């Protein structure tokens, strides 16, 4: 019988399991419908219908299925019920060259315009959020797609005249469903 410690050593990992996925090799991209007001603003300023943020961290999708129990005789049989998706949190690093705050604010204004006291149409503010995970050599290893994504809340952070940290904003993204592509 082989020694289990020997089987779990570096030789096994490097020869059989390959590279371990790192948590810091990722990128987020939001894509909007062409007739969305957000698309028009992005196209005007960036010349594109999608944009990426400088992101410090992001929570990957979380999904949960309800359990439906059915009593049958002396047993209980369990079935999958409705699946729900939890909101995801993103910590964004503000940029001096691309005004991330402006895009988030404009996006939020399409969702709810406080000056006019109007709520926007979902087709205008929902986007597709794609999270790319990269291997150390830069190849895309995983791709998560979150459909119907929109910022349900945002905190633009705080300023500190004595600080040396990066300016951050916290964004909660609500979405309809997600899948790994």
C-alpha positions in Angstrom: 0.0 0.0 0.0 1.3 3.4 -1.0 2.0 6.1 1.6 -0.9 8.7 1.3 1.4 11.6 2.1 3.7 10.7 -0.9 0.6 10.6 -3.2 -0.4 14.1 -2.2 3.0 15.7 -2.7 4.1 18.3 -5.2 4.9 15.6 -7.8 1.3 14.6 -8.0 0.1 18.2 -8.3 2.5 19.2 -10.9 2.2 16.1 -13.0 -1.5 15.2 -12.7 -3.6 18.1 -11.6 -1.9 20.9 -13.5 -2.0 24.6 -12.6 -4.1 25.9 -9.7 -6.5 28.6 -10.6 -5.6 31.9 -9.1 -8.2 34.4 -7.8 -6.5 37.5 -9.2 -6.6 36.7 -12.9 -10.0 37.9 -14.0 -11.9 40.6 -15.9 -15.5 41.9 -16.0 -17.2 43.1 -19.1 -20.7 44.6 -19.4 -22.5 44.5 -22.7 -25.6 46.5 -23.5 -28.3 46.3 -26.1 -27.7 48.6 -29.0 -30.8 50.7 -28.4 -30.0 51.1 -24.7 -29.3 54.7 -23.6 -26.2 53.3 -21.8 -25.0 51.9 -25.1 -25.4 55.3 -26.8 -23.3 57.0 -24.1 -20.6 54.3 -24.2 -20.6 54.4 -28.0 -20.2 58.2 -27.9 -17.4 58.3 -25.4 -15.6 55.0 -25.8 -16.7 53.9 -29.3 -18.0 50.5 -28.1 -21.1 48.8 -26.7 -19.3 47.2 -23.8 -16.8 48.3 -21.2 -14.6 46.8 -18.5 -13.9 48.1 -15.1 -10.8 48.1 -12.9 -12.1 45.6 -10.3 -10.6 44.8 -6.9 -12.9 41.9 -6.3 -16.1 40.3 -7.4 -18.3 37.5 -6.0 -18.9 34.7 -8.5 -22.5 33.7 -9.0 -24.5 32.0 -6.3 -27.5 29.9 -7.1 -29.9 27.9 -5.0 -32.8 25.6 -5.8 -35.8 25.3 -3.5 -36.5 21.8 -2.3 -40.1 20.5 -2.8 -40.9 17.6 -0.5 -43.6 15.1 -1.5 -44.7 12.6 1.1 -45.3 9.2 -0.4 -46.2 6.4 2.0 -43.6 6.4 4.8 -41.0 8.2 2.7 -40.4 11.7 1.5 -39.2 12.3 -2.0 -37.5 15.5 -2.8 -37.7 17.5 -6.1 -36.0 20.6 -7.3 -38.1 23.7 -7.2 -37.5 27.2 -8.3 -33.9 28.3 -8.7 -32.9 31.7 -7.5 -29.7 33.7 -7.9 -28.2 35.9 -5.2 -26.9 39.4 -6.0 -23.2 39.7 -6.5 -20.9 42.4 -5.1 -18.2 44.2 -7.0 -15.5 46.5 -5.6 -14.5 48.9 -8.4 -11.3 50.9 -8.5 -12.0 54.3 -9.8 -10.0 55.5 -12.8 -8.5 58.8 -13.7 -8.6 58.1 -17.4 -12.1 56.6 -17.7 -14.6 58.1 -15.4 -16.1 54.9 -13.9 -18.2 56.9 -11.5 -19.8 58.7 -14.3 -20.8 55.5 -16.1 -22.2 54.0 -12.9 -24.2 57.2 -12.2 -25.5 57.4 -15.8 -26.5 53.7 -15.6 -28.3 54.3 -12.3 -30.0 57.4 -13.8 -31.6 55.1 -16.5 -32.8 52.8 -13.7 -34.2 55.6 -11.6 -34.1 59.3 -12.5 -34.4 61.3 -9.3 -34.9 64.6 -11.1 -37.9 63.3 -13.0 -39.0 60.7 -10.3 -39.2 58.0 -13.0 -38.2 54.4 -13.1 -36.7 53.2 -16.4 -37.6 50.3 -18.6 -35.7 47.1 -17.9 -34.8 46.7 -21.6 -32.9 50.0 -21.3 -30.9 49.2 -18.1 -30.3 45.5 -18.1 -27.0 44.2 -19.4 -25.0 41.0 -19.8 -22.1 40.8 -17.3 -19.3 38.4 -18.4 -16.7 37.4 -15.9 -13.5 36.0 -17.6 -11.1 34.0 -15.5 -7.6 33.6 -17.0 -4.8 31.1 -16.6 -1.3 32.5 -15.7 -0.4 32.6 -19.4 -3.4 34.8 -20.2 -5.7 32.2 -21.8 -9.4 32.3 -20.9 -10.0 29.3 -18.7 -13.5 30.0 -17.4 -16.3 32.3 -18.4 -19.4 33.2 -16.3 -22.3 35.0 -17.9 -24.9 36.9 -15.8 -27.9 37.9 -17.8 -30.2 40.8 -17.0 -27.5 42.4 -14.8 -28.0 45.9 -13.3 -26.6 47.9 -10.4 -29.3 47.7 -7.7 -27.1 49.7 -5.3 -23.9 51.7 -5.3 -21.6 53.2 -2.6 -19.1 55.6 -4.1 -16.7 55.3 -1.2 -15.1 58.1 0.8 -12.2 60.5 0.4 -9.4 61.0 2.9 -6.8 63.8 2.5 -4.3 61.8 4.6 -4.9 58.5 2.7 -2.8 56.8 0.0 -5.2 54.1 -1.0 -7.0 53.7 -4.3 -10.5 55.2 -4.6 -13.1 52.4 -4.5 -16.8 52.1 -5.2 -19.0 49.2 -4.1 -21.6 48.0 -6.5 -24.3 45.4 -5.9 -25.3 43.7 -9.2 -28.7 42.1 -9.4 -29.2 39.7 -12.3 -31.9 37.3 -13.6 -29.8 34.2 -14.1 -26.3 33.0 -14.7 -24.4 30.1 -16.3 -20.9 29.0 -16.9 -20.1 29.1 -20.6 
